[in-house]
Amino acid sequence: MTRFARRRGQEQRTTTLELFYDLVFVFAITQVSHLLFTNLTWEGVGQSTLVLLVVWWAWNYTTWVTNELDPESIVVRLVLIAVMLASLLMAVAIPEAFGARAVLFAGAYVAIQCGRHAFLTFGSAEAGSLERERAGRILTWFAAAGVLWIAGALSNGVARTVLWLAALAVDYSAPLVLYYVPGRRRLASSTWVVETSHFAERFQLFMIIALGELVVATGATTSGLTLTVARGAAFACAFLGSAALWWLYFNYVARIAERRLELAADRTTLARDGYTYLHVVMVAGVIVAAVGDELVIAHPGDHLSGAKAAAVVAGPAIYLLAHALFRLRMAGSLSVRRLAGAVACVVLGAAIGTRVSALVLALLVLAVVVGVIVAEQVAGARRTRRGEPSPLDRLEGSGSRG
């Protein structure tokens, strides 16, 4: 069994320590956004994507761990604070992650992952327990990937990129094979226990962190520039876009997904797919949207270049696409409206992205996103008039019958 475990049989909520830990990732997301903003090229997109996936993987694993451990324990608190310090160092290195601070970036990440799971393996789990076996398997995968991360940091140019992509592939494929180690029996998904309310809440809070970057980008960019009518309109458009992205996730998606996870026969696999893998795509959409907002506020009357126009439309498009994929995995059905919204954003960018001013393009994208919300609200109202239950009501009914 595991020492320092949470008490079973009662609902767990996010603690103040976990919220304190999340503050580092507010900074990390801002760093990723700035990295992309300063290098809107295919190389910059690739580097920003890799850095985001690293940041997400560090946060994600800590969330899985705190879902089972008791954060009120002094030992667990000290471990989480140590992980927080290493995460802050990793975030500090992001602007030069592919340059002078590659060793700091990779070294901090490896220290986070290996250090945390070394504690789980040798300091938390009892000898011979399933928890030690499980933590040891994960530690083995992190150690193997860590060799590639450090080797990449000590290399240069293409070699660094290749080694880091290989390391990322090892990290992200590990959960798919349930951390299989040759010569050892395979683990089952039931090896992990997901406390639904705490787990879902943690990912919802990370979405708030990402959406917070939209607000910060909007305010910070506007405060440093002369406020004109066009820029004021761009400011309002950016704020309304942030509110729309919040609405799309928190109006009912977050609650329905949490309920589906609670009712799932295999919570571990559903949590892995829907939250661990697909939520980072939503976060990526929000980060790109933040870059687009900065560009529009800075140059509302200008015709943007292809790369800058792409940033304006790509953020909401990625976000809506991620929502469609999330629903497909969690509910087995396709969100036609959100998928259509994603396609509409792409079509706008391809058709008129560089032919209209940045402000007009942003307003058209906002109209698409708001149109998706309105269409869903109208569909919900029609369902109510027909006396049909909402998706959440149907889930509550099936849960009570079960």
MIKOLMAR-903446 format. One line per 8 residues: number of its first residue (from 0); for each residue x, y, z of N, C-alpha, C. Coordinates in steps of 0.1 Angstrom, whole numbers. Last residue first. Layout:
NUM) X,Y,Z,X,Y,Z,X,Y,Z | ...
END
This chain:
401) -284,32,-124,-273,22,-122,-270,19,-107 | -302,52,-120,-307,38,-123,-297,28,-121 | -285,73,-116,-293,69,-105,-299,55,-108 | -273,74,-142,-265,71,-130,-273,66,-118 | -294,81,-158,-287,67,-160,-279,64,-148 | -299,106,-148,-309,96,-148,-303,82,-149 | -275,120,-153,-280,118,-139,-290,107,-138 | -276,119,-181,-266,112,-174,-269,110,-159
393) -298,134,-186,-298,120,-191,-288,112,-183 | -289,159,-176,-301,152,-170,-301,137,-174 | -269,164,-195,-265,162,-181,-277,155,-174 | -285,167,-219,-274,157,-218,-270,154,-204 | -319,173,-208,-306,178,-213,-296,166,-212 | -349,157,-219,-339,160,-208,-326,165,-215 | -377,172,-236,-366,162,-236,-356,166,-225 | -398,189,-241,-398,181,-229,-388,171,-228
385) -396,207,-261,-402,193,-264,-403,184,-252 | -384,227,-248,-398,229,-252,-404,216,-256 | -358,217,-246,-366,219,-234,-381,220,-237 | -350,216,-272,-351,204,-265,-360,205,-252 | -349,244,-277,-359,235,-284,-361,222,-277 | -328,251,-260,-342,256,-258,-352,248,-265 | -307,237,-273,-311,234,-259,-325,238,-256 | -306,251,-297,-309,236,-297,-313,232,-283
377) -299,276,-287,-311,274,-294,-316,260,-294 | -273,270,-277,-284,274,-268,-297,273,-274 | -260,263,-301,-262,253,-290,-272,257,-280 | -261,287,-314,-267,275,-320,-269,264,-310 | -246,303,-297,-260,306,-299,-267,294,-305 | -220,291,-300,-227,291,-287,-242,293,-288 | -216,295,-327,-216,281,-322,-223,281,-308 | -215,323,-327,-225,316,-335,-227,301,-330
369) -192,328,-314,-205,332,-307,-216,324,-314 | -174,319,-334,-174,313,-320,-188,316,-313 | -181,337,-355,-182,322,-357,-183,315,-343 | -175,362,-344,-189,359,-348,-191,344,-350 | -148,360,-341,-156,360,-329,-170,357,-332 | -141,360,-368,-138,348,-360,-146,348,-347 | -149,387,-373,-155,376,-380,-153,362,-373 | -131,401,-356,-146,402,-354,-153,390,-361
361) -107,395,-368,-110,390,-354,-125,391,-351 | -110,407,-393,-108,393,-392,-111,387,-378 | -112,434,-385,-123,427,-392,-122,412,-391 | -86,437,-373,-98,439,-365,-110,432,-372 | -69,434,-395,-68,424,-384,-81,425,-375 | -86,439,-427,-78,443,-415,-78,433,-404 | -83,415,-454,-91,424,-445,-82,428,-433 | -66,397,-465,-72,407,-474,-81,418,-466
353) -56,376,-451,-47,387,-454,-53,398,-462 | -80,360,-449,-71,363,-437,-62,375,-440 | -99,351,-466,-98,366,-465,-88,370,-454 | -95,323,-469,-102,331,-479,-99,346,-478 | -82,312,-447,-77,309,-460,-83,319,-471 | -97,322,-426,-83,325,-427,-78,323,-441 | -122,311,-431,-121,325,-431,-106,329,-433 | -116,283,-429,-120,289,-442,-119,304,-442
345) -110,282,-402,-100,279,-411,-103,285,-425 | -136,288,-391,-124,296,-388,-113,294,-398 | -151,266,-402,-154,280,-406,-142,290,-403 | -140,245,-387,-138,246,-402,-141,260,-407 | -149,251,-362,-135,250,-364,-132,252,-379 | -177,250,-366,-171,263,-362,-156,263,-365 | -180,223,-371,-183,232,-382,-177,246,-379 | -174,214,-346,-165,210,-357,-167,219,-369
337) -195,224,-332,-181,229,-329,-172,225,-340 | -217,211,-345,-216,226,-344,-202,230,-341 | -212,184,-341,-212,189,-354,-210,204,-354 | -197,165,-320,-203,178,-319,-202,185,-333 | -204,130,-320,-196,141,-327,-204,154,-325 | -200,106,-294,-208,113,-304,-200,125,-309 | -188,95,-272,-189,87,-284,-198,93,-294 | -181,109,-249,-195,105,-251,-197,96,-263
329) -153,112,-249,-160,110,-236,-174,105,-238 | -145,113,-276,-139,103,-267,-148,101,-255 | -162,134,-286,-161,121,-293,-156,110,-284 | -155,155,-269,-168,149,-268,-169,135,-275 | -129,158,-278,-131,155,-264,-145,149,-263 | -132,166,-305,-125,153,-302,-128,149,-287 | -145,190,-301,-152,180,-308,-145,166,-305 | -125,204,-287,-138,201,-280,-145,190,-287
321) -106,206,-306,-103,198,-294,-116,195,-287 | -119,223,-324,-116,210,-328,-113,201,-316 | -119,247,-308,-132,240,-312,-130,226,-316 | -91,251,-307,-99,250,-295,-112,243,-298 | -84,255,-333,-78,244,-326,-87,241,-314 | -99,278,-339,-101,266,-346,-96,254,-339 | -89,298,-321,-103,293,-319,-106,280,-327 | -62,298,-333,-65,295,-319,-79,290,-317
313) -64,304,-361,-60,290,-357,-63,288,-342 | -69,331,-366,-80,321,-368,-77,307,-362 | -45,343,-357,-58,349,-353,-69,338,-355 | -25,329,-370,-26,328,-356,-39,333,-351 | -29,336,-397,-31,322,-393,-33,321,-378 | -21,362,-396,-35,360,-398,-38,345,-394 | 7,357,-393,-1,364,-383,-16,362,-384 | 13,344,-417,15,337,-404,7,344,-393
305) 6,363,-437,-1,350,-436,1,343,-423 | 2,396,-422,9,386,-430,2,373,-428 | -27,417,-420,-17,409,-414,-11,400,-424 | -34,450,-425,-36,437,-431,-24,428,-426 | -43,471,-396,-33,466,-407,-38,453,-413 | -58,480,-375,-61,485,-389,-53,479,-400 | -46,468,-352,-60,466,-356,-64,470,-370 | -21,458,-340,-22,463,-354,-37,461,-358
297) -24,451,-313,-12,459,-317,-14,465,-331 | -47,436,-313,-47,448,-305,-35,457,-309 | -38,415,-330,-49,423,-334,-49,436,-326 | -17,403,-315,-14,409,-328,-25,418,-333 | -30,395,-292,-19,405,-291,-17,411,-304 | -47,376,-303,-53,388,-297,-42,399,-295 | -29,356,-311,-37,363,-321,-43,376,-315 | -20,348,-286,-10,354,-296,-18,362,-306
289) -44,337,-277,-37,348,-270,-28,355,-279 | -47,315,-295,-57,326,-295,-51,339,-287 | -26,299,-287,-25,305,-300,-35,317,-301 | -36,292,-261,-23,300,-262,-22,306,-276 | -60,279,-268,-61,291,-260,-48,299,-262 | -49,256,-282,-58,266,-289,-59,279,-281 | -35,244,-261,-28,249,-272,-36,259,-280 | -57,236,-245,-47,246,-240,-39,252,-251
281) -67,216,-262,-75,228,-258,-66,240,-254 | -46,199,-261,-50,205,-274,-58,217,-272 | -47,191,-235,-35,199,-239,-38,205,-253 | -69,175,-234,-70,188,-228,-58,197,-232 | -62,150,-245,-70,159,-253,-70,173,-247 | -45,136,-226,-41,138,-239,-49,150,-246 | -57,137,-200,-43,138,-201,-39,141,-216 | -86,136,-207,-80,147,-199,-65,148,-202
273) -92,115,-224,-100,127,-224,-93,139,-218 | -73,94,-218,-75,99,-232,-82,113,-232 | -72,92,-190,-60,93,-197,-63,100,-211 | -99,88,-184,-92,100,-178,-79,102,-186 | -103,64,-197,-111,75,-201,-104,88,-196 | -86,47,-182,-84,49,-196,-91,61,-201 | -97,50,-156,-83,53,-158,-81,56,-173 | -124,41,-156,-121,55,-154,-107,59,-158
265) -142,21,-170,-128,21,-169,-124,36,-168 | -169,27,-167,-164,14,-162,-149,14,-161 | -180,60,-157,-172,51,-166,-168,38,-160 | -191,78,-141,-199,67,-144,-192,56,-153 | -172,98,-140,-176,92,-127,-183,79,-130 | -170,106,-166,-159,100,-160,-163,92,-148 | -195,118,-168,-192,106,-176,-180,99,-171 | -192,140,-151,-202,129,-148,-199,117,-156
257) -172,154,-164,-169,149,-151,-179,138,-147 | -186,161,-188,-174,152,-188,-171,146,-175 | -206,177,-178,-210,165,-184,-198,155,-184 | -190,199,-167,-199,191,-158,-203,177,-165 | -177,208,-190,-169,204,-179,-178,195,-170 | -199,215,-207,-189,205,-211,-182,199,-199 | -214,237,-199,-219,224,-196,-209,213,-199 | -198,261,-196,-213,261,-196,-219,248,-192
249) -171,257,-199,-176,257,-186,-192,257,-185 | -165,258,-227,-160,247,-218,-168,246,-206 | -177,281,-238,-178,268,-245,-174,256,-236 | -171,301,-220,-185,296,-221,-185,282,-227 | -144,306,-226,-148,301,-213,-161,295,-213 | -147,315,-252,-140,303,-250,-143,297,-236 | -161,339,-246,-167,329,-254,-160,315,-252 | -143,354,-231,-155,349,-225,-162,338,-232
241) -124,358,-252,-120,351,-240,-132,345,-233 | -140,374,-269,-135,361,-274,-131,352,-262 | -143,396,-253,-155,388,-256,-151,374,-262 | -116,405,-254,-122,402,-241,-135,393,-244 | -112,410,-281,-104,400,-275,-110,396,-262 | -131,431,-285,-133,418,-293,-125,407,-286 | -121,451,-269,-134,445,-266,-136,432,-273 | -97,455,-283,-97,451,-269,-110,445,-265
233) -107,464,-308,-99,452,-307,-98,446,-293 | -118,488,-299,-127,478,-305,-120,464,-305 | -95,501,-292,-106,499,-282,-115,488,-286 | -83,504,-316,-77,495,-306,-87,492,-295 | -101,521,-329,-99,508,-334,-93,498,-324 | -98,543,-312,-111,537,-313,-109,523,-319 | -68,540,-292,-76,546,-303,-89,539,-303 | -44,543,-269,-58,537,-270,-66,546,-280
225) -11,533,-273,-21,544,-274,-35,538,-276 | 1,506,-252,-1,512,-265,-11,524,-264 | 2,490,-230,15,496,-235,13,504,-247 | -23,480,-225,-18,490,-215,-5,497,-221 | -27,461,-244,-34,473,-245,-28,484,-237 | -10,440,-234,-8,446,-248,-14,459,-249 | -22,434,-209,-8,439,-210,-5,445,-224 | -49,426,-216,-46,438,-208,-32,443,-209
217) -44,404,-233,-53,415,-237,-49,428,-229 | -28,387,-217,-23,392,-230,-31,404,-235 | -46,383,-196,-33,389,-194,-27,395,-207 | -66,369,-209,-69,381,-202,-56,389,-200 | -52,346,-218,-59,355,-228,-62,369,-222 | -43,335,-195,-33,341,-204,-40,350,-214 | -67,325,-185,-61,337,-178,-51,343,-187 | -70,302,-199,-78,313,-203,-73,326,-196
209) -51,287,-184,-48,290,-199,-57,302,-203 | -63,286,-159,-50,292,-161,-47,296,-175 | -87,273,-166,-87,287,-161,-74,293,-162 | -75,248,-172,-82,256,-183,-84,270,-179 | -68,241,-147,-57,244,-156,-63,251,-168 | -93,237,-136,-85,248,-131,-74,251,-140 | -100,213,-149,-108,225,-151,-100,238,-147 | -81,196,-138,-80,200,-152,-88,212,-156
201) -91,196,-111,-77,200,-114,-76,204,-129 | -117,185,-114,-115,199,-110,-101,204,-113 | -111,159,-121,-118,167,-131,-116,182,-127 | -100,150,-96,-93,149,-109,-98,159,-119 | -120,154,-77,-107,161,-76,-100,161,-89 | -140,138,-87,-143,152,-85,-130,160,-84 | -128,111,-90,-134,119,-101,-134,134,-98 | -100,95,-84,-110,102,-76,-116,113,-85
193) -89,67,-98,-92,81,-102,-103,86,-93 | -63,44,-94,-77,48,-89,-78,63,-91 | -47,19,-113,-48,33,-109,-62,36,-104 | -51,-7,-120,-40,-4,-110,-41,10,-105 | -69,-9,-140,-75,-8,-126,-64,-6,-116 | -54,-13,-162,-58,1,-160,-64,2,-146 | -27,-36,-153,-41,-33,-158,-45,-18,-155 | 6,-44,-164,-3,-37,-155,-17,-35,-161
185) 22,-74,-173,16,-62,-177,6,-57,-166 | 52,-86,-157,38,-87,-161,32,-74,-164 | 84,-81,-172,75,-79,-161,61,-81,-165 | 98,-84,-195,101,-93,-184,92,-92,-172 | 97,-50,-204,99,-64,-208,103,-72,-196 | 71,-30,-191,86,-32,-190,88,-47,-194 | 46,-7,-198,51,-20,-199,66,-21,-199 | 29,15,-193,43,14,-187,48,0,-187
177) 6,13,-208,5,11,-194,19,8,-188 | 8,22,-233,11,8,-231,12,4,-217 | 1,48,-230,-7,40,-239,-4,25,-238 | 19,60,-213,6,56,-207,-2,47,-217 | 42,62,-232,42,53,-220,28,50,-214 | 41,81,-251,36,67,-255,35,58,-242 | 52,103,-241,38,103,-244,33,90,-248 | 80,96,-236,71,101,-225,56,99,-229
169) 88,89,-262,89,79,-251,79,84,-240 | 84,113,-275,77,102,-280,77,91,-269 | 103,129,-262,88,132,-261,80,121,-265 | 126,117,-271,123,117,-257,108,120,-255 | 125,124,-298,125,109,-294,121,108,-279 | 126,151,-296,114,145,-302,113,130,-298 | 152,153,-286,141,157,-278,128,152,-283 | 167,143,-308,168,136,-295,156,140,-286
161) 161,162,-328,158,148,-330,157,140,-316 | 171,186,-316,157,185,-320,153,170,-321 | 198,180,-314,190,183,-302,175,181,-305 | 205,177,-341,207,166,-331,198,168,-319 | 201,203,-351,192,192,-355,193,180,-345 | 216,221,-325,210,221,-338,200,209,-340 | 235,201,-302,231,213,-308,224,211,-321 | 235,185,-268,238,186,-283,234,199,-288
153) 226,186,-243,241,187,-245,245,187,-260 | 199,181,-247,204,194,-241,219,196,-243 | 200,155,-255,196,165,-265,200,179,-260 | 208,142,-232,217,141,-244,213,152,-254 | 185,148,-216,198,153,-213,208,153,-224 | 165,133,-231,164,147,-228,177,154,-225 | 176,107,-230,174,114,-243,173,129,-241 | 174,102,-203,187,101,-210,187,108,-223
145) 147,104,-199,156,114,-193,170,114,-200 | 136,81,-209,134,94,-216,144,104,-212 | 145,64,-188,149,62,-202,147,74,-211 | 132,76,-166,147,75,-167,152,73,-181 | 105,72,-173,110,85,-172,126,86,-172 | 104,44,-172,102,51,-185,107,65,-184 | 110,40,-145,118,34,-155,117,41,-168 | 88,53,-133,102,58,-131,111,53,-141
137) 68,35,-140,68,48,-145,81,55,-144 | 77,13,-124,75,12,-139,76,26,-145 | 75,23,-99,88,19,-104,88,18,-119 | 47,26,-95,56,38,-96,70,35,-101 | 40,-2,-96,35,8,-106,44,20,-107 | 54,-12,-74,56,-18,-88,51,-8,-98 | 42,3,-54,57,4,-57,60,-1,-71 | 16,-6,-56,19,9,-58,34,11,-61
129) 17,-32,-49,14,-29,-63,17,-14,-66 | 46,-39,-27,32,-35,-30,30,-32,-45 | 72,-43,-20,64,-55,-25,50,-51,-29 | 73,-18,4,80,-28,-4,71,-39,-8 | 50,9,0,55,-2,8,62,-12,-1 | 56,42,-13,50,28,-15,57,18,-6 | 73,64,-7,59,64,-4,53,50,-3 | 99,61,-13,96,68,-1,82,68,3
121) 102,47,-37,110,43,-26,106,50,-12 | 82,57,-55,87,43,-55,93,39,-42 | 78,83,-50,67,74,-49,71,60,-48 | 104,93,-53,98,94,-40,86,84,-39 | 107,88,-80,116,81,-71,110,82,-57 | 88,105,-90,85,91,-90,95,83,-82 | 100,130,-86,87,127,-80,84,113,-79 | 125,127,-100,125,129,-86,111,126,-79
113) 116,123,-127,123,113,-120,123,114,-105 | 103,148,-131,96,136,-134,103,124,-126 | 121,169,-122,107,168,-118,101,154,-119 | 144,162,-136,144,162,-121,130,161,-116 | 136,167,-162,140,153,-158,139,152,-143 | 132,195,-160,121,186,-164,124,172,-159 | 158,204,-154,147,207,-145,135,197,-148 | 171,196,-178,175,191,-165,164,192,-154
105) 159,211,-198,158,196,-198,161,190,-184 | 165,237,-189,152,233,-192,150,218,-191 | 193,237,-185,184,240,-174,170,235,-177 | 201,230,-211,205,221,-200,195,224,-188 | 192,253,-225,187,240,-229,190,230,-217 | 199,280,-225,194,273,-213,188,260,-215 | 207,288,-250,217,288,-239,212,281,-227 | 183,271,-268,196,279,-269,204,277,-256
97) 158,262,-264,166,257,-276,179,264,-278 | 151,278,-243,151,263,-241,159,256,-253 | 149,304,-238,161,299,-243,163,284,-242 | 123,306,-227,127,315,-238,139,310,-245 | 124,286,-205,116,284,-217,121,293,-229 | 136,289,-180,144,285,-191,137,285,-205 | 115,293,-163,124,304,-165,133,301,-177 | 103,267,-162,96,278,-169,106,290,-172
89) 123,254,-148,120,249,-161,113,261,-169 | 120,267,-123,133,268,-131,131,264,-145 | 95,259,-117,97,273,-119,110,275,-127 | 99,232,-113,90,236,-124,92,251,-127 | 115,232,-90,120,227,-103,112,231,-115 | 95,242,-73,107,249,-75,114,245,-88 | 76,221,-74,72,235,-78,85,243,-81 | 90,200,-62,86,199,-76,82,213,-82
81) 91,211,-36,103,208,-44,100,207,-59 | 64,211,-30,71,224,-31,84,222,-38 | 59,183,-30,52,192,-40,59,205,-41 | 75,175,-9,78,170,-22,72,179,-32 | 62,189,12,76,192,9,80,187,-5 | 37,176,12,38,190,9,52,194,5 | 44,150,18,39,153,5,39,168,2 | 52,155,45,61,150,35,57,152,21
73) 28,164,57,40,173,56,50,168,46 | -3,159,42,8,153,48,21,163,46 | -22,171,26,-21,176,40,-9,170,47 | -23,157,3,-15,169,3,-14,176,16 | -21,124,-1,-27,133,8,-19,146,9 | -24,109,-34,-17,112,-21,-24,123,-14 | -40,108,-56,-40,97,-47,-33,100,-34 | -38,132,-69,-51,126,-69,-52,114,-59
65) -12,137,-70,-19,143,-59,-33,138,-59 | -6,122,-94,-1,118,-81,-9,124,-70 | -20,136,-114,-23,122,-112,-18,117,-98 | -6,160,-111,-20,160,-108,-25,145,-106 | 19,153,-120,18,158,-106,3,157,-102 | 14,148,-146,17,137,-138,16,141,-123 | 7,175,-155,-3,164,-156,1,153,-147 | 30,190,-153,19,193,-145,9,181,-144
57) 47,177,-172,52,179,-158,40,182,-149 | 32,179,-195,35,166,-190,40,167,-175 | 31,207,-200,19,199,-197,21,186,-190 | 58,212,-206,51,218,-194,39,211,-190 | 60,196,-229,68,193,-217,62,199,-205 | 42,208,-246,40,194,-242,48,190,-230 | 54,234,-248,41,232,-242,38,218,-237 | 77,227,-262,78,232,-249,65,231,-241
49) 66,218,-286,74,209,-278,74,214,-264 | 53,242,-295,45,230,-293,53,220,-284 | 75,258,-298,65,262,-288,56,250,-285 | 88,245,-319,95,247,-306,85,250,-295 | 69,247,-340,74,234,-335,80,235,-321 | 66,275,-342,55,267,-339,59,253,-333 | 92,281,-350,87,286,-338,75,279,-333 | 93,269,-375,102,265,-365,97,269,-351
41) 73,283,-388,71,268,-386,81,263,-375 | 70,314,-370,74,306,-381,71,291,-378 | 69,336,-350,58,330,-358,62,324,-371 | 83,343,-324,88,335,-335,77,328,-343 | 71,356,-304,83,362,-309,89,354,-321 | 49,340,-298,46,354,-303,59,359,-310 | 60,317,-287,54,316,-300,52,330,-306 | 70,328,-263,79,321,-272,73,320,-286
33) 47,337,-251,57,347,-256,67,341,-266 | 35,313,-245,28,322,-254,38,332,-260 | 53,302,-227,51,295,-240,44,305,-250 | 51,321,-206,63,319,-213,62,313,-227 | 24,317,-198,28,330,-204,41,329,-212 | 28,291,-188,19,293,-200,22,306,-206 | 44,297,-166,49,288,-177,41,290,-189 | 28,313,-149,40,318,-155,45,310,-167
25) 10,293,-143,5,306,-149,17,312,-156 | 26,275,-131,22,272,-145,14,284,-151 | 30,285,-106,42,284,-115,37,282,-129 | 4,282,-96,9,296,-99,21,295,-108 | 0,256,-88,-4,260,-101,1,274,-105 | 8,257,-61,16,250,-71,13,254,-85 | -15,269,-50,-2,276,-50,8,270,-60 | -33,248,-55,-35,261,-61,-22,269,-61
17) -22,229,-38,-22,227,-52,-25,239,-60 | -26,242,-13,-12,239,-18,-12,237,-33 | -53,243,-11,-46,256,-13,-32,253,-18 | -67,215,-30,-62,222,-18,-55,235,-21 | -97,203,-45,-84,209,-46,-80,217,-34 | -114,176,-27,-113,189,-35,-99,194,-36 | -129,145,-26,-117,153,-24,-118,165,-33 | -154,126,-10,-151,135,-21,-139,144,-17
9) -145,94,4,-151,108,5,-146,117,-6 | -133,70,0,-147,70,3,-153,84,6 | -100,73,15,-109,68,5,-124,70,10 | -76,98,20,-86,90,26,-96,86,15 | -45,96,3,-57,103,6,-67,93,12 | -14,83,17,-25,83,7,-37,91,12 | 10,80,31,5,94,27,-6,94,18 | 20,49,16,19,58,27,15,72,22
1) 2,24,-2,10,37,-3,8,45,10 | 8,-12,0,0,0,0,9,12,0
END
